[in-house]
């Protein structure tokens, strides 16, 4: 089978959509599928082209047997809604143009961002091939949730387009049970929607001793480390975390917080930490994909946090699976399906989003209660086993083969 996959993010970018796409496509190649990915030049999250790449009109490479076509896009930092939309539209248009010339039996487009799905739908029409829409976030609903835009005529128009995309897709892949329910409420048949949740590559994410070099570099010897690793954006409410940990910087000096990554809010967060004189917070820029595991093993607890919003009750951050794979319990500031997973497996402590008392109670419990911590670690082992990315990829491939027939 020949498969064409459209995604705005792909390694060497290290965010969740890039990892999910790469790991699935790699497994499909191993299963004998001819996979072509159309993506942009790596630049996430800083909006700067990664070393070794140029933002050219068209370039190709092969990554672990995956044929990768990189197209020109309007590149901007993850700052400012209008500029990001131009980035998204340019990728959607260029992916469509490049996709016209790729022979395929099935088209898969992953959303968000939204215009990737538009491109997939158009390619399906012109090439007379079936297409699958993978929904990893409810967009544009999530735009409203983070306050990037208020409801207006544009949002209403995009929601109409979103519904048309759902109807035109031959199959819809979602990553949470709640997504399936919400899309079905838009009048889409449940039989058309399949759930394939995020997971973790257990060949890559393995527990290991803390790096002595990193401990020394960041002066973390003897510290209990909570780490947030990922995008520092509007959705993640990290300002709330800084305000909260300011309350324990003197009473619990051995508890430290590590923030690894970049994003639209990074500069403001660093400034806020300096103003609060947070001796227990350390900010580090994004690290290469090959080093992420070292930082996961450096921490004692993974911090997963989002703004208080009804929309975010529907998401399951992939961070929880990677943390579980290295046996690091999760401190979860999120309600809904993700919190239910953590609670079911006893893989960490979940608290009501942006509730300072509940957050600090969780911090102290995880850092000071050794017995509870060990229970959480055992829960992580079970969670990672049940969400092995390799098994998920193989099951998803069978769904794609059936759809292509």
C-alpha positions in Angstrom: 0.0 0.0 0.0 1.1 3.5 -0.8 0.3 6.1 1.9 0.5 9.9 1.7 0.6 11.6 5.1 0.2 15.4 5.6 1.6 16.9 8.8 2.8 20.4 9.7 5.3 19.0 12.3 7.9 16.2 11.8 11.3 15.4 13.3 13.7 16.9 14.0 10.9 18.9 15.7 10.2 17.2 19.0 6.5 18.1 19.8 3.8 15.6 20.3 2.4 15.6 16.7 5.9 15.2 15.2 6.6 12.2 17.5 3.2 10.5 16.9 3.5 10.9 13.1 7.1 9.7 12.9 6.7 6.7 15.2 3.5 5.5 13.4 5.0 6.0 10.0 8.1 4.2 10.9 6.1 1.2 12.1 4.1 1.2 8.9 7.3 1.2 6.8 8.5 -1.8 8.8 5.2 -3.4 7.9 5.9 -2.9 4.2 3.9 0.2 3.5 5.3 2.9 1.1 4.9 6.0 3.2 5.4 9.6 1.9 5.2 12.5 4.4 4.7 16.1 3.3 5.7 18.5 5.9 7.4 21.9 6.3 11.0 22.9 7.1 11.6 22.2 10.9 11.2 25.4 12.8 9.0 24.7 15.8 8.7 26.2 18.4 11.1 29.2 17.9 10.1 30.0 14.4 13.7 29.7 13.3 14.8 27.1 10.7 16.7 24.3 12.4 20.4 23.9 11.6 21.2 22.0 8.4 17.9 23.1 6.7 16.8 25.9 4.5 13.3 27.1 3.8 13.3 26.1 0.1 10.4 25.6 -2.2 10.8 21.8 -2.3 13.3 19.4 -0.9 13.3 15.7 -0.1 15.0 13.3 2.3 14.5 9.8 3.7 14.1 9.2 7.4 14.1 5.6 8.6 12.5 4.5 5.3 9.9 7.3 5.3 10.0 9.5 2.2 9.9 13.0 3.4 9.0 16.0 1.2 9.6 19.4 2.8 7.8 22.4 1.3 8.2 26.1 1.7 6.1 27.8 4.3 5.7 31.2 5.8 7.8 30.8 9.0 7.0 32.7 12.1 7.6 32.3 15.8 4.7 30.8 17.9 3.6 34.3 18.7 0.6 36.2 17.3 -2.5 34.5 16.0 -2.6 36.1 12.5 1.0 35.3 11.7 0.5 31.7 12.7 -2.6 31.4 10.5 -0.5 32.6 7.6 2.0 29.9 8.4 -0.8 27.3 8.5 -2.4 28.5 5.2 1.0 28.5 3.4 1.7 24.9 4.5 -1.8 23.7 3.5 -1.4 25.3 0.0 2.1 24.0 -0.6 1.2 20.5 0.8 -1.7 20.4 -1.7 0.6 21.3 -4.6 3.2 18.8 -3.7 0.7 16.1 -3.0 -0.8 16.3 -6.5 2.4 14.7 -7.8 2.6 11.8 -5.2 1.1 8.5 -6.1 -0.9 7.0 -3.2 -3.7 4.7 -2.3 -4.8 6.7 0.7 -4.4 10.2 2.1 -4.1 10.9 5.8 -4.1 14.5 7.1 -3.5 15.2 10.8 -5.3 18.2 12.5 -4.5 20.6 14.0 -3.5 22.6 12.4 -6.8 23.0 10.6 -5.6 23.8 7.0 -3.7 20.5 6.9 -7.1 18.8 6.9 -8.3 21.2 4.2 -5.4 20.2 2.0 -6.1 16.5 2.6 -9.7 16.9 1.6 -8.8 18.8 -1.6 -6.2 16.2 -2.6 -8.8 13.5 -2.0 -11.2 15.2 -4.4 -8.6 15.9 -7.2 -6.8 12.5 -6.9 -10.0 10.5 -6.5 -8.6 8.8 -3.5 -10.1 8.2 0.0 -8.8 10.3 2.9 -8.6 10.0 6.6 -8.8 12.9 9.0 -6.8 12.5 12.2 -8.1 14.8 14.9 -5.6 15.5 17.7 -7.3 18.6 18.9 -10.8 20.2 18.5 -9.9 23.2 16.4 -11.1 26.0 16.2 -12.8 25.2 19.6 -9.4 25.2 21.3 -8.6 28.6 19.9 -11.5 30.0 21.9 -10.4 28.0 25.0 -7.0 29.7 25.2 -8.4 33.1 24.5 -6.5 33.6 21.2 -9.8 34.8 19.6 -13.3 35.6 20.7 -16.3 34.0 18.9 -16.9 36.0 15.7 -17.9 35.5 12.0 -14.5 33.9 11.3 -14.8 31.3 14.0 -18.3 30.5 12.9 -17.1 30.1 9.3 -14.2 27.8 10.4 -16.6 25.7 12.4 -18.8 25.2 9.2 -15.7 24.2 7.3 -14.7 21.8 10.1 -18.1 20.1 9.9 -17.7 19.7 6.1 -14.3 18.2 6.6 -15.7 15.6 9.0 -18.4 14.7 6.5 -16.0 14.5 3.5 -13.5 12.2 5.3 -13.8 8.5 4.7 -12.6 7.8 8.2 -11.9 10.0 11.3 -9.2 9.0 13.7 -9.4 10.6 17.2 -7.1 10.4 20.2 -9.7 10.5 23.0 -13.1 9.0 23.8 -14.4 12.5 24.3 -13.4 13.7 20.9 -15.5 10.9 19.4 -18.5 12.0 21.4 -18.1 15.6 20.5 -17.7 15.0 16.8 -20.7 12.6 16.8 -22.7 15.5 18.3 -22.0 17.4 15.1 -24.1 14.9 13.2 -21.2 12.5 12.2 -21.9 8.8 12.4 -20.1 7.0 15.3 -19.2 4.1 12.9 -17.0 6.6 11.0 -15.0 7.6 14.0 -12.2 5.4 15.5 -10.2 6.0 18.6 -6.4 5.5 18.6 -5.0 7.2 21.6 -1.4 8.5 22.0 1.2 6.3 23.4 5.0 5.9 23.9 7.8 4.2 22.1 9.2 1.9 24.7 12.3 1.3 22.6 13.3 4.9 23.1 11.9 6.0 26.4 13.5 3.8 29.0 14.3 4.4 32.7 17.9 5.3 33.5 20.0 6.9 36.3 20.0 10.6 36.5 22.8 12.1 34.4 25.6 13.3 36.7 26.6 15.8 34.1 23.2 17.4 34.0 22.8 17.3 37.7 26.1 19.2 38.1 25.3 21.6 35.1 22.0 22.7 36.6 23.1 22.4 40.3 20.3 19.9 41.0 22.3 17.5 43.2 20.2 16.5 46.2 17.1 18.2 44.8 13.7 16.7 44.2 12.9 17.8 40.6 9.5 18.5 39.1 9.9 19.1 35.4 7.6 20.6 32.7 8.9 19.6 29.3 7.1 21.0 26.3 5.6 24.1 24.7 5.3 27.2 26.9 2.1 28.5 25.4 -1.1 30.2 26.3 -2.9 26.9 27.0 -0.4 25.7 29.7 -1.0 28.2 32.5 2.6 28.1 33.7 2.3 31.5 35.2 0.0 29.9 37.8 2.7 27.4 38.6 5.3 30.1 39.1 2.9 32.0 41.5 2.3 28.8 43.4 5.9 27.7 43.8 6.8 31.1 45.1 5.0 30.1 48.3 7.4 27.2 49.0 10.7 28.5 47.8 11.9 29.0 51.3 10.0 26.4 53.2 11.0 23.6 50.9 14.2 24.6 49.2 15.1 21.1 48.1 12.0 21.0 45.8 13.0 22.5 42.4 11.0 23.1 39.2 12.6 22.6 35.8 10.9 24.1 32.6 12.3 22.8 29.4 11.1 24.1 26.0 10.1 27.3 24.2 6.9 28.9 23.1 4.8 32.1 22.9 4.8 32.7 26.7 8.4 31.7 27.4 9.8 35.3 27.6 7.1 36.5 29.9 7.5 33.4 32.1 11.2 33.9 32.5 10.6 37.6 33.3 8.0 36.7 35.9 10.3 34.2 37.6 13.0 36.9 37.8 10.6 39.4 39.3 9.5 36.8 41.9 13.1 35.8 42.6 12.3 32.2 42.2 15.3 30.3 43.5 13.4 27.0 42.9 12.7 27.5 39.2 15.0 27.0 36.2 14.3 27.6 32.5 16.0 25.7 29.8 15.6 26.1 26.0 14.3 23.2 23.9 16.7 20.3 23.6 17.2 17.9 20.6 15.0 14.9 20.3 18.0 12.6 21.2 18.4 14.4 24.6 14.8 14.5 25.7 15.0 11.1 27.5 18.0 12.4 29.5 15.8 15.2 30.8 12.9 12.9 31.5 15.2 10.7 33.6 16.6 13.8 35.3 13.3 14.7 36.9 11.5 12.9 39.8 8.0 14.0 38.7 6.5 15.1 35.4 4.4 18.2 35.6 1.5 18.3 33.1 -0.6 21.4 33.3 -3.3 23.2 31.3 -5.6 26.1 31.8 -9.0 25.6 33.5 -11.3 25.0 30.5 -14.1 22.7 29.5 -12.3 22.1 26.2 -9.2 20.7 27.9 -11.2 18.0 29.7 -11.2 16.3 26.3 -7.4 16.1 25.8 -4.8 13.5 26.8 -1.3 15.0 26.7 1.3 12.6 25.3 3.7 13.8 28.0 2.0 11.4 30.5 3.0 8.3 28.5 6.6 9.4 28.0 6.9 10.1 31.7 5.3 6.8 32.6 7.7 4.9 30.4 10.7 6.2 32.4 8.8 5.5 35.6 8.4 9.1 36.6 5.0 9.8 38.3 2.8 12.6 36.9 1.5 15.7 38.7 -1.6 16.4 36.6 -3.3 19.8 36.5 -6.1 18.7 34.3 -9.6 17.2 34.5 -11.4 14.8 32.3 -10.1 11.8 30.4 -6.4 12.4 31.1 -6.9 12.7 34.9 -9.1 9.5 34.8 -6.1 7.6 33.2 -3.7 8.8 35.9 -6.2 7.9 38.7 -7.1 4.5 37.2 -3.4 3.4 37.0 -2.4 5.2 40.2 0.4 6.8 38.1 0.4 10.1 39.9 -1.6 12.9 41.5 -4.3 14.9 39.7 -5.5 18.3 40.9 -8.1 20.8 39.9 -6.6 23.1 37.2 -5.2 26.4 38.6 -6.2 25.5 42.2 -3.1 26.6 44.1 -3.9 24.7 47.3 -4.5 21.5 45.5 -1.4 21.9 43.4 0.8 22.5 46.4 -0.8 19.6 48.3 0.2 17.4 45.3 3.7 18.8 45.2 4.3 18.1 48.9 2.7 14.6 48.8 4.8 13.5 45.8 8.0 15.0 47.1 7.7 14.0 50.8 5.7 10.8 50.9 8.0 8.1 49.7 5.5 5.3 50.0 3.0 7.1 47.8 5.8 7.9 45.3 6.7 4.2 45.0 3.0 3.3 44.4 2.9 5.9 41.6 6.0 4.4 40.0 4.4 1.0 39.8 1.3 2.5 38.2 3.6 4.1 35.6 5.0 0.8 34.6 1.5 -0.6 34.0 0.3 2.6 32.1 3.3 2.5 29.7 2.8 -1.1 29.0 -0.8 -0.6 28.0 0.0 2.4 25.8 2.8 0.9 23.8 3.0 3.0 20.6 4.1 0.1 18.5 0.9 -1.8 19.2 -1.2 1.3 18.6 0.5 1.9 15.2 -0.1 -1.6 14.1 -3.8 -1.5 15.0 -4.2 1.9 13.3 -2.5 0.5 10.1 -5.2 -2.2 9.9 -7.9 0.5 10.1 -6.1 2.4 7.3 -5.9 -0.7 5.1 -9.6 -1.4 5.5 -10.4 2.2 4.7 -8.3 2.2 1.5 -10.1 -0.9 0.2 
